[in-house]
């Protein structure tokens, strides 16, 4: 495996035996294969959009799939087996509308996790030893930018905020990473455009969060713990937190946030739950 996605990579260079996060080589290979499958899907999505064909189910799947490959989001090989097959199925649906499209690699998923791991090892970050180091770096910078963009876009969509222009760019940029004719200038341009589109995604996410849970207000948050049962919520998903608060209300369970969930205590529609107690870590 080779993964240098996060700031914790081994020796500051990249994890090669197992992820510092606990990600296994098996999962790393399947994530690489899923990204490859989504790149291929994106080529057909771009072609379909040029013909006026926009499929929101495929838009949402694209974000979910890319999001799933972010550090610590999903380490379940069986889940990636399903996502890779879903990518192939959606690609087939688009092919029925577009026919063959130049730039789309041939790909048929293996019928087992082990088979997909072998396929993933052939399309990973270091699968093209002849590629220019600057091009490789910029391509991966763009892909990791798209992973963050997909995550914000998916969180906004869960709460009803969407913009097809964001989905269109994600497909455009993912498809572009298969284009071997792109140079440094083109990749720099795509990376800058990714940042620009991400501002729009953050606008949608802000509208989604404040529109659903109210505008955050200054709030004191306990850092200690109460005796008794508890649920610790990490990640970024306010809807998941809300669902947990509703389901645990009146059951003698205190709910704590962790990491980047700390700001959730300021949202009026979340802080109204008396068992939403504090922050840990």
N, C-alpha and C positions, 0 to 999 in steps of 0.2 A: 504494500500500500504506500501511497504518498499523499499526505494531507497537510497543507499549510494554511488552512482556512482561518484559524483563530490566533489570538495573541499568546496562547499557551503551548504552541507547538514545541516539540522536543528540540532542545539546544538552539531555539530560535530559528530553526531551519525547516523543520517539517517532521511529522510523525511517520515512521516507516515500518515499525513492528506492531505497534498498537497505539491508538490515540491516547494522548494524555487525558482526554475526556472519558476514555473507556471504549471508544469506538473500535470495533474489530476490523481486521483486514477484509473479512467477508462483507461486512456492512459498507465499508469504504468503497469496495469494488461495485457493489450494487447501486450505491449512490452515484458513482461515476457513470454507470450504465443508464440510470434513470435520466441524468442530465443529457447524455447522448441521445436517448430516445426523445426527450423533449426538444432538443435542437432539431431533430428530424421532423417532429410534429410541427414545429414553428415554421419550417420552410413551407409546408403545405398550408398552414394557417395564414401566412402572408399572402400566398397565392390566392387563397379563397377570399380573403378580405379585398383583394384587388378586383375580384369579380362581384363584390357586393355581398359576400357571404360572411356573416358574423355569427358565431355560435357561442353564446354566453356560457354554456355548460363547459365547452372546451376552454374558454378563457379562465374560468374558475379552476378547472382541473390543472391548467398550466401553472397557475400560482401555487396551488396546493402542492403539486409535485416538486416544484423548485424549492419552495419553503421547507419541505420535508428533509431536504439535504443539508440544511443549516446545522451547525454544531449543536448537539444535545437535543435536537427536536425529535428524532425518531431513529432508534437503533434496532428495529425489528426487521429481520431479513424477509419474513413472510409478507410484511406490509409492502416492502419494496418490490417483491415479486408481483404483488397485485398492481401496484402503481405502474410498473413497467409494462405489464400486459394491458392496462388501461390506456397508456400512452399509445401503444400499438393499435388498439381498437379505435381510438379517436383519430389517429392518423389515417386509418383505413376509411373512416367516414369522410374525412376531408379529401382523400384521393378520389373518392367517387364524384366529387364536385370539380376537382381541378385536373384530374388525369396526372400523368407523370410530370414532375417539376424538376428542372435542372438544379443541381446542388444538394439534392436530398440523397443521403447515403442509403444503400441497401441494408436492411436490418430485419431480422426475424428473432424474437426473443427465444432463448432456450426454454425447455419445458420443466426445468428444475432450478432450485436455488443454486446448486453447485454449478450448473451450466451457465447461469447468469453471472456468477462470480467470475468464471473464466472469461466470459465476454466483457465484463467490466474491466478486468485487468488489461484488456487489449485496447481500451479507449480512454484510459486514465490521463492524468495531467502530463505524465512523462511518456506517453505512447508514441510521440512523434519526435524522436531524438534529433532530427535534422532541422527542427524549427528554430528560428532566430530567438534568442533569449528575450529580447525586448518585446517581440511580438507575443511570445508565450506569456510574459508577465502582464502585458496589457490585456490580453484575452482573458486571463484568469481574473484580473482586476475587474473587468467588465462583468464576468460571470458572477463574482461575489457581490458586486453592486446589485445585480439583478436578483440575487437571492434575498438581499435586504428589501429591495423594492417589492418583490413578490410577497414577502411576509407582511409588510405594511398594507399592501393592496388587499390581501386576503383578510386581514383583520378588519379593514374598513368595509369590505363587502359583506362580512358576517353581520354587520350592523346596518346594512342597506345602502352604503355609499359606494358607487362604482362610476368609472369613466372609461369608455371604450378606448380612448386615446392612450391610456396607460397600458391596457392589454395589448394594443397594437404595437406599442414600442417594445414591450417585453418579447413579443414574437419576432419583431424585426431584429432586435439585438441578438436574441438566441440564434436565429437563423444566420446572422452575419458571422458568428463565430465559426461557422463551417466554411466560410469563404477564404480560401488560401491566397487570394489576390489582395486582401486587405493589408495595408501597411501601417506604420506607426501613426501617421496623421489620422487615418480613418479610425483606428482604435481609440486614439485620444478623443476624437470627436464623439464617438459613441459613449465613451466613459463620461464625458462632460454632459452629454444629453441624458444619460442615466441619472446623473445628479439633478438635472433640471426636472425630469419627470418625477423623480422621487419627492421633490417639493410638492408637486400636485398630489401625490399619494399621501403625504403627510397632512395636507389640507383636508383630504377626504377623511383620514383617520381622526383628525381633530374634530371635524364636523360630526363624525359618527359617535365618538366618545362623549362629547359635550351635548350633542343632540339627544343622546340616550340617557346619560347619567348626570347631566347638569354641568355647569362650569365649576371646576375645582375651587375650593376655598382653603385658606390657611388652616391647618389642622394639626394638633398635637398627636403624636403617635407613640404609644408605649413600646419600649424595646425589651421589656421583661416578659415573663410568661405567667399565666395563671395555671393553677393545678387543674388537672382534668384532661379530657380528650381534646385533640386539636387536629386541624387540617392546615398544612403549610402549602401555600399556592405560589408557584414561581412562573416564569414565562412572561407573556405580554397580553394574554387574552382576557379582556374585561368581561366578556360575555360568559366565559367559563367560570370566572369568579362569581358573577351574579348568580349563575345557576347553582353553584355550590352553596352560596349564602341562602338561597331560597330553600334548597333541599335540606340544609342542616339547621334551619331556624327552629328553635324550641326543643332541640335535642340534646342540649348540654354540651355542645361542641363549640370550641372557640376557633375562629379562622384567623390565620396569620398570613401576611404577605412575606415574600422573600425577594431579594434582588430588585429588579426593575419594576416590580409591582408596588413598591412603596407609594408612589403618587396616587394609587387607587383610593387611599384613605381620604383624599380631599374631595372626591366626587359625591355630591349630596345624595344621589340615589343608591350609592353603595354604603356610605357611612351611616345611613339610617338603621342598618342592622346592628343591634346591640351586641351580638356575638362576633362581629367583625372587630377583633380586639387590637392586634398590634403587628409589629414587624419583627422578623427574626433574621439575624445575619447582616 
